[in-house]
Amino acid sequence: MLQQVSAGEILEWFGFAMASRFSLSSVAFLCYTASNLIPRGIAHHEWYKNKFDDYPIERKWAVIPFIV
């Protein structure tokens, strides 16, 4: 699944928060990380699509599969 997105790190931190039983610190870190990575992931995804002609067509989503 991570091969379909440009930035899969948010999913990793969600897994960390889940493994931590959604403690306050893990959820706060997840929110901070997501607020940083979502805009960056979208911008990088657009840049790669514009810069490289051979960018994988199957990589349609920038951050979260089937959503963003």
Backbone as CSV, one residue per row, in Angstrom:
resi,resn,N_x,N_y,N_z,CA_x,CA_y,CA_z,C_x,C_y,C_z
1,MET,0.816,-1.184,0.000,0.000,0.000,0.000,0.865,1.254,0.000
2,LEU,1.993,1.238,0.680,2.827,2.430,0.735,3.460,2.750,-0.610
3,GLN,3.444,1.828,-1.551,3.974,2.113,-2.881,2.991,2.936,-3.702
4,GLN,1.753,3.069,-3.262,0.743,3.834,-3.983,0.729,5.294,-3.588
5,VAL,1.451,5.660,-2.545,1.461,7.041,-2.078,2.877,7.585,-2.098
6,SER,2.974,8.915,-2.098,4.285,9.552,-2.077,4.842,9.658,-0.667
7,ALA,3.979,9.881,0.315,4.426,10.027,1.701,3.596,9.117,2.591
8,GLY,4.180,8.020,3.031,3.453,7.073,3.856,3.800,7.158,5.327
9,GLU,4.575,8.159,5.700,5.053,8.259,7.070,3.915,8.497,8.073
10,ILE,2.843,9.159,7.644,1.726,9.405,8.549,1.099,8.086,8.989
11,LEU,1.023,7.141,8.078,0.469,5.831,8.432,1.343,5.133,9.473
12,GLU,2.647,5.337,9.376,3.545,4.745,10.357,3.314,5.353,11.738
13,TRP,3.140,6.673,11.795,2.910,7.326,13.079,1.531,7.020,13.627
14,PHE,0.560,6.775,12.760,-0.751,6.328,13.240,-0.616,4.962,13.911
15,GLY,0.176,4.086,13.311,0.429,2.782,13.916,1.121,2.901,15.258
16,PHE,2.041,3.853,15.362,2.708,4.100,16.645,1.709,4.574,17.697
17,ALA,0.824,5.488,17.310,-0.184,5.983,18.245,-1.113,4.857,18.677
18,MET,-1.468,3.997,17.738,-2.346,2.879,18.064,-1.630,1.906,19.009
19,ALA,-0.359,1.645,18.741,0.403,0.747,19.610,0.583,1.345,21.006
20,SER,0.563,2.660,21.088,0.684,3.353,22.378,-0.664,3.550,23.049
21,ARG,-1.684,2.900,22.500,-3.057,2.989,23.014,-3.568,4.426,22.992
22,PHE,-3.170,5.152,21.960,-3.599,6.529,21.732,-3.373,7.417,22.962
23,SER,-2.172,7.301,23.513,-1.815,8.177,24.635,-1.782,9.623,24.145
24,LEU,-1.897,10.548,25.075,-1.957,11.960,24.722,-0.719,12.396,23.933
25,SER,0.439,11.964,24.368,1.662,12.380,23.683,1.762,11.774,22.281
26,SER,1.334,10.532,22.111,1.431,9.924,20.777,0.416,10.544,19.818
27,VAL,-0.777,10.878,20.294,-1.780,11.522,19.444,-1.344,12.941,19.106
28,ALA,-0.769,13.648,20.083,-0.268,15.000,19.818,0.835,14.960,18.769
29,PHE,1.740,13.994,18.863,2.802,13.880,17.880,2.246,13.518,16.509
30,LEU,1.245,12.646,16.474,0.597,12.288,15.210,-0.035,13.516,14.562
31,CYS,-0.748,14.317,15.348,-1.385,15.529,14.798,-0.346,16.519,14.286
32,TYR,0.721,16.727,15.056,1.780,17.641,14.629,2.435,17.134,13.340
33,THR,2.734,15.857,13.297,3.378,15.280,12.125,2.468,15.360,10.908
34,ALA,1.191,15.047,11.081,0.242,15.104,9.957,0.087,16.526,9.443
35,SER,0.027,17.501,10.358,-0.127,18.893,9.913,1.100,19.384,9.166
36,ASN,2.222,18.757,9.376,3.437,19.107,8.650,3.553,18.318,7.341
37,LEU,3.245,17.033,7.378,3.499,16.168,6.233,2.430,16.216,5.145
38,ILE,1.184,16.499,5.497,0.136,16.516,4.471,0.376,17.614,3.435
39,PRO,0.583,18.882,3.839,0.862,19.903,2.814,2.158,19.634,2.053
40,ARG,3.175,19.157,2.766,4.448,18.860,2.108,4.301,17.701,1.126
41,GLY,3.552,16.674,1.508,3.345,15.527,0.629,2.596,15.898,-0.638
42,ILE,1.577,16.747,-0.503,0.819,17.182,-1.676,1.702,17.997,-2.606
43,ALA,2.484,18.915,-2.040,3.375,19.749,-2.864,4.440,18.903,-3.559
44,HIS,5.036,17.970,-2.852,6.061,17.117,-3.460,5.473,16.220,-4.540
45,HIS,4.280,15.707,-4.293,3.629,14.836,-5.270,3.382,15.593,-6.578
46,GLU,2.879,16.809,-6.476,2.653,17.629,-7.677,3.962,17.945,-8.375
47,TRP,5.012,18.240,-7.609,6.312,18.553,-8.204,6.855,17.350,-8.978
48,TYR,6.775,16.168,-8.378,7.257,14.964,-9.061,6.471,14.697,-10.333
49,LYS,5.141,14.866,-10.286,4.339,14.631,-11.495,4.712,15.605,-12.606
50,ASN,5.019,16.841,-12.253,5.378,17.832,-13.261,6.810,17.685,-13.748
51,LYS,7.703,17.234,-12.893,9.134,17.182,-13.225,9.517,15.923,-14.005
52,PHE,8.932,14.794,-13.677,9.351,13.528,-14.259,8.248,12.934,-15.126
53,ASP,8.566,12.705,-16.373,7.596,12.112,-17.288,7.335,10.645,-16.974
54,ASP,8.307,9.965,-16.394,8.145,8.538,-16.107,7.693,8.277,-14.661
55,TYR,7.110,9.287,-14.020,6.594,9.107,-12.661,5.466,8.073,-12.704
56,PRO,5.442,7.118,-11.781,4.460,6.028,-11.844,3.015,6.523,-11.872
57,ILE,2.269,6.082,-12.875,0.877,6.486,-13.029,0.018,5.928,-11.898
58,GLU,0.372,4.744,-11.391,-0.432,4.116,-10.345,-0.308,4.838,-9.000
59,ARG,0.638,5.752,-8.892,0.802,6.522,-7.661,-0.056,7.780,-7.755
60,LYS,-1.334,7.631,-7.459,-2.305,8.713,-7.660,-2.486,9.587,-6.431
61,TRP,-2.239,9.049,-5.261,-2.520,9.778,-4.043,-1.208,10.251,-3.412
62,ALA,-1.252,11.435,-2.832,-0.029,12.007,-2.270,0.242,11.545,-0.856
63,VAL,-0.790,11.370,-0.064,-0.569,11.111,1.351,-1.301,9.857,1.835
64,ILE,-2.628,9.872,1.780,-3.434,8.766,2.301,-4.162,8.104,1.135
65,PRO,-3.978,6.816,0.921,-4.608,6.152,-0.223,-6.127,6.342,-0.241
66,PHE,-6.637,6.627,-1.411,-8.065,6.822,-1.696,-8.661,8.073,-1.068
67,ILE,-7.855,8.912,-0.403,-8.379,10.132,0.210,-7.655,11.367,-0.327
68,VAL,-6.365,11.487,-0.045,-5.590,12.671,-0.454,-4.405,12.222,-1.278
